[in-house]
C-alpha cells in the first residue's frame, strides 16, 4: 500500500537549534517527494522537492532534505531554526504523470525563544 | 501573479443548509484539486479536474457533495445539505502539470456546521 509516515506529531526546538523532521514512505513506483509547510491559517507552500539526481536537495527558507532510497526516507533538516519556522510540515509523495499525491499527517513544529 | 484564490475564508452555517465554496486557480494551470483537511483524517483529496473535466471524484464523501468547473478560471464545491461532520478546512489547489510537481494551494475555506 502507498503511504507516507511522519512519526513525530509534535516537535519542540529552541531557536537557533538544528532541526530534523522525519518522513518515511511506501510507494510502488519511483517516487517524487515533497515537503510542504503550512503556517497557521494559511495554505500549504512547497519547501522543496526531489524528482531525481542529487539526493540532497535544497529548498526555500534554508531547508534541505535528503532522499535515502535504502531507508525509504526523505527527512527535512535545517541547521538553525528561527521563530518564524513554527508551523506544520507535511511530507508528500507522488510519481511521474500521477495526480494522486499522498500526504503525511504532518509534524507541528514549535520554536522556543 | 495572484495565487489560488478561495472564498469565503470562513463559513459558519447550520445543519441542513447549502454551502458553496469557490476557487479561482492560477491562470494557465490546467489541473485543479479540492482537498479537505481535518484533525482526524489529515489532508484528503476530494476531486481532481483536468482541463475543466472531473477526472477522479472518488474522494467525494457522499452525494451531498458536488463540484463543478464551468471554465478554466472557476470552480465550486457544494455541500447540500450540510452536516456537522462536514466541518473542516477545504483547500483548492492547482498546478500547471505534474512534471513540475508543485501544487499551489489557496488559503482554504474553514467551514463550521452547527
Interface residues (C-beta under 8 A of the other chain):
Chain A: X32 X34 X36 X41 X42 X43 X44 X45 X46 X49 X51 X90 X94 X96 X97 X98 X99 X100 X101 X103 X104 X105 X106
Chain B: X4 X31 X33 X42 X43 X45 X48 X50 X55 X56 X91 X93 X98 X99 X101 X102 X103 X105 X106 X107 X108
